[in-house]
Each structure stands twice: as C-alpha cells, then as structure tokens.
Amino acid sequence: RAGAGTSRYVSVAVLAAAMASLWPAVAWALESDEAGDQSVAVTRPSPVGEWAPAARDFWDWRPNVIAADGERYDFYIGESGDRVGLYLGIYRTQRQGAELLSSQNQMVVQKHEEWSDKEQTQRPIRLAGSESLVNQSRLASRTGQRLLVWSWYRIGEHYTANPYLGKLMEAWSLLVAGRRDGSLIAVAAPYVDKEAEAEVVLQSFVDAMLPVIEDSLEQALAPAS
C-alpha cells in the first residue's frame, strides 16, 4: 500500500544521486511511448465507516486534468451531513501529451467562467498514519460557494505534493519497480467562513477512505485477466 510507514518519505538527495548516473537510460525509457490503448476503468471507492455515497452532486467544480487514462469524481456524505468530493485521475504511463506532472493540470484554470482559486499553499496532513505535505487550494464560485481542496500525487507506491520531486520519483519507480503510472488524488469539502471546518471534515474522510482509494487505484492499474 502506498506510503506505508516510513516508505513514503523518499530522500531527494538519495534519488538525485542515484538518477545522476542512470539518467540517460531512464530518460530514454520515460520518453518511449507505449503502443496500444492505455485507458483504465476507475471504480468508485467503497464507502467506509460513516461515509456513504451521495445521491446527488453538491457542486459542479472538477479539477482541470488533461488526457488522464482514467478518471472519476464521486460525492460522499457523512452521518452528520458532512459533504466531500473525491477526484481520482490515473495515468497508466507517462508520455508526451499525457503527463501527470504537467503545468496544465490545475485545480482551476485561469479565467474560468464559474470558479477561481483564491489561494494555493502546501500544508501537512495525516496520510496513512504519517505526516505528508499536500497542496491546498481555496476555491470560490461566482454564486458564493467555497471549497477547500487537498490534492497530492501518487507516483508508483509513494505520495508527494512536489512536482519536481515527483519527476525524480517517476524515474525511480520505473528503475526499481518497472512502474510508469501516476495518479492525482483530490478531496474537497465546503465551508462558510472558516476553512478549519473543512479541514476537520477532509482529514476524517482521508483517514477512513485512503485504504479503499488505494484499492481502487490498484484495481484500475491491474493487468486485464
């Protein structure tokens, strides 16, 4: 399972040193396109604990993700009425025009008709029992809706919110495990005045749902039987 215990922390120095000597071969492999259909079917992560699938959509915002091999957006509702949206976007391979770590992949594109990204920061949260940095966006709509969004990358079996480290992790994952996949995970919750109310909801959701999110990603990437 991705990021279990200390395995999620990949030293930048270790990766950089390893890749310096092996980069020509790795770069060739990363740039080589794989022929054939790369599409994947992403299933809804099964509800866990207090979280149940919602019967309707709560907002129309979706991340702007280009050329993912598979993606889906699902809404969940907690026993107390808390609402969360979950986005999963998977790239089976990294190739020209279909790259997870692309500047075109954004929570909101500039000059969007409805939504704007008011603030982008990084913050630590708990992922699988360990503290990890994620990207945080405060979104606002023209109709007054506010969303707090946490997003991060899953490269092979590790998490990161840093696209530069992610590039090294892509090469390392290919070299060590033969994996070229990467995924974007984004969770969103609404708030009225203080984003702290959404932070509590999102952390509760991630604590409960991360194992089944992992299962959905791995099932989507599994070779067809």
C-alpha positions in Angstrom: 0.0 0.0 0.0 1.3 3.4 -1.0 3.3 5.3 1.6 3.1 2.8 4.4 5.1 3.9 7.4 8.5 5.4 6.5 8.4 4.2 3.0 6.5 7.2 1.8 9.5 9.5 2.5 11.9 9.3 -0.4 15.1 11.3 0.1 15.6 13.8 -2.6 19.4 13.5 -2.2 19.3 9.7 -2.5 17.1 9.9 -5.6 19.2 12.6 -7.2 22.4 10.8 -6.6 21.0 7.5 -8.0 19.5 9.1 -11.0 22.6 11.2 -11.9 24.5 8.1 -13.0 21.5 6.3 -14.5 19.6 9.2 -16.1 20.4 8.5 -19.8 18.8 5.1 -19.7 15.9 6.2 -17.5 15.2 9.3 -19.6 15.1 7.1 -22.8 12.6 4.8 -21.1 10.4 7.6 -19.8 10.3 9.2 -23.2 9.5 6.0 -25.1 5.8 5.8 -25.9 3.9 2.5 -25.2 1.7 1.4 -28.1 -1.9 0.5 -27.6 -4.8 1.6 -25.6 -3.8 2.9 -22.2 -7.3 3.6 -20.9 -8.3 2.4 -17.4 -11.6 2.0 -15.7 -11.7 3.6 -12.3 -14.3 2.3 -9.9 -15.9 4.2 -7.0 -14.0 3.6 -3.8 -16.3 1.6 -1.5 -17.8 3.6 1.4 -16.2 3.1 4.8 -17.4 3.9 8.3 -19.6 7.0 8.4 -19.1 7.8 4.7 -21.8 6.8 2.2 -22.2 7.6 -1.5 -24.2 10.8 -2.0 -27.4 10.6 -4.1 -26.7 13.9 -5.8 -23.9 16.3 -6.8 -23.1 19.1 -4.4 -21.1 21.3 -6.7 -20.1 21.5 -10.3 -16.4 22.0 -9.8 -13.9 19.4 -11.2 -10.1 19.6 -11.4 -8.8 20.5 -14.9 -6.8 17.4 -15.8 -5.5 16.8 -19.3 -5.5 13.4 -21.0 -5.8 11.1 -18.0 -6.1 7.4 -18.9 -9.0 7.1 -16.5 -10.7 9.4 -14.0 -13.9 9.8 -11.9 -15.4 12.2 -9.5 -17.6 11.0 -6.6 -19.5 12.6 -3.8 -19.8 11.2 -0.3 -21.9 12.3 2.7 -21.1 11.6 6.4 -23.5 10.6 9.1 -23.6 14.2 10.4 -24.3 15.6 6.9 -20.7 16.5 6.0 -20.1 16.6 2.3 -16.9 15.6 0.4 -16.0 15.3 -3.2 -13.3 12.9 -4.4 -11.4 13.1 -7.7 -9.2 10.2 -8.9 -7.2 10.7 -12.1 -4.9 7.9 -13.4 -2.1 7.9 -15.9 -1.1 4.3 -16.8 2.1 5.6 -18.3 3.8 9.0 -18.5 4.2 10.0 -22.2 4.1 13.1 -24.4 0.8 14.8 -24.1 -0.4 12.6 -21.2 1.6 13.5 -18.1 0.5 13.7 -14.5 3.1 16.3 -13.6 2.1 18.9 -16.2 1.5 22.6 -15.6 -1.8 22.2 -17.5 -3.2 20.1 -14.7 -4.7 22.6 -12.3 -7.5 22.8 -9.7 -8.9 25.7 -11.7 -7.8 27.2 -15.0 -7.3 30.9 -15.3 -10.3 32.9 -16.3 -12.7 30.1 -15.5 -16.3 31.1 -16.0 -17.5 30.0 -12.6 -14.6 29.1 -10.2 -11.5 30.8 -9.1 -8.5 29.6 -7.0 -8.1 32.3 -4.3 -5.1 30.8 -2.6 -2.6 28.0 -3.2 -0.4 26.7 -0.4 1.0 23.5 1.0 0.1 22.1 4.3 0.9 18.9 6.3 -1.9 16.3 6.8 -2.0 12.8 8.0 -1.8 10.2 5.2 -1.9 6.5 6.3 -0.7 7.5 9.8 2.3 9.6 8.7 2.5 13.4 8.2 2.8 14.4 4.5 2.6 17.6 2.6 -0.4 18.2 0.3 -1.4 21.0 -2.0 -4.2 23.1 -0.6 -6.5 25.4 -2.7 -9.2 27.7 -1.5 -11.8 27.9 -4.3 -14.7 30.3 -4.7 -17.6 30.3 -7.2 -19.5 33.3 -8.6 -22.6 32.0 -6.7 -20.8 32.2 -3.3 -19.8 28.5 -2.8 -16.4 28.0 -1.1 -14.4 24.8 -1.3 -11.2 23.7 0.4 -9.3 21.2 -1.7 -6.4 19.0 -0.8 -4.5 17.3 -3.6 -1.4 15.2 -4.0 0.3 12.8 -6.4 0.7 9.1 -6.1 3.8 8.0 -8.1 4.1 4.2 -8.1 3.7 3.5 -4.4 4.7 6.9 -2.9 3.0 10.2 -2.3 4.3 13.7 -3.0 2.8 17.2 -3.5 6.1 18.4 -5.1 6.1 18.1 -8.9 10.0 18.4 -9.0 10.4 15.5 -6.5 7.6 13.7 -8.4 9.7 13.7 -11.6 12.6 12.0 -9.7 10.1 9.6 -8.1 8.7 8.7 -11.6 12.2 7.8 -12.7 13.0 5.9 -9.5 9.7 4.0 -9.8 10.5 3.0 -13.3 14.0 1.9 -12.4 13.2 0.0 -9.3 9.8 -1.3 -9.8 9.2 -1.0 -13.6 6.2 1.2 -13.0 5.3 4.2 -15.1 1.9 5.0 -13.6 0.9 8.1 -11.6 -2.3 9.4 -10.1 -3.8 12.6 -8.9 -5.9 12.4 -5.8 -8.0 15.5 -4.8 -10.6 15.8 -2.0 -12.8 18.8 -1.5 -15.2 20.0 1.2 -17.3 23.1 1.5 -17.0 25.8 4.2 -18.8 29.0 5.0 -16.5 31.4 7.0 -13.5 29.4 8.3 -11.7 26.8 6.3 -10.9 25.0 9.6 -14.3 23.4 9.5 -13.5 21.9 6.1 -10.1 20.8 7.3 -11.6 18.6 10.0 -14.0 17.0 7.5 -11.3 16.3 5.0 -8.9 14.7 7.5 -11.7 12.5 8.8 -12.5 11.4 5.2 -8.9 10.7 4.3 -8.3 8.7 7.5 -11.3 6.5 6.7 -11.2 6.3 2.9 -7.5 6.2 1.9 -7.2 2.4 2.0 -10.1 1.9 -0.3 -8.9 4.8 -2.5 -5.7 2.8 -2.8 -7.6 -0.3 -3.7 -9.5 1.5 -6.5 -6.3 2.8 -8.0 -4.5 -0.5 -7.9 -7.5 -2.3 -9.3 -7.7 0.1 -12.2 -4.0 -0.5 -13.0 -4.1 -4.3 -12.7 -3.4 -6.2 -15.9 -6.6 -7.5 -17.6 -7.2 -11.1 -16.7 
